[in-house]
Amino acid sequence: MAYTMPRIKFVAGNWKMHGNLASNLALLTAVRSGAASLGGQVAVCVPYPYLAQAQALLAGSNVAWGAQDVSEHAQGAYTGEVSAAMLNDFGCRYAIVGHSERRSFYGDTDTVVAAKFMAALKAGLTPILCVGETLAEREAGITAEVVIRQMEAVMAVAGMAALGEAVVAYEPVWAIGTGKTATPAQAQEVHAMIRARVARDDAAVAEGLQILYGGSVKPSNARELFGQPDIDGGLIGGASLVADDFLGICAAG
Ligand code: PGA
């Protein structure tokens, strides 16, 4: 696909359930200063209790912050949940929705993911919508079917204009935290397929859509992955917990 404008690379860290006040201070301080000279967009998605810390340490920098999930409800009797408006109170710009760990361990169905996507958008947050197939699904030859189903579940509820406000992350489940990265060609194939599906409904949204790759991205493989025409950046788990690695990946964008 030929693009009329250079695509801005976006690198987001997904800390998952790691960190503490002391280690976060060191990591956020290093990321803030290291990212100062980088182009593109950088964000970190930290555990809920550390959002205030991220806000305090990153305000005024070129590193944005966000959460790893969000409730589909605006408010009410939902013990343990955190609303999009609460994330806004802490200056979040992003909320990850549909991460495979939420889908597989916490029962986030396509319907729930679509509702969370809408809750984030309505509050002015940018959802980072994760999609991706398991190893069994890839081996069964149904990667495209699964990823398209996950995309369409959100497209049907949100509509194309809303999708255009979001970021998509393709994260093959078999590559997350396993050290097994999709090859640049494997990732590009799915990214192009996602973009083509979106283009069927809205070519302009498809062209502008940022589609990140996630799954064992490291400084050593980032450049080749990010060099693919339909890969617009990365969603980084393990390597986002090591400042030099995360910054090395950001620099590859
Ligand atoms: P990983 O995780 O980089 O550790 O594979 C990516 C993710 O789950 O977002």
Residues whose N, C-alpha, C, O or C-beta is under 5 A from the ligand:
A	BS01	PGA	N14 A175 I176 G177 T178 G214 G215 S216 V217 L235 I236 G237 G238 A239
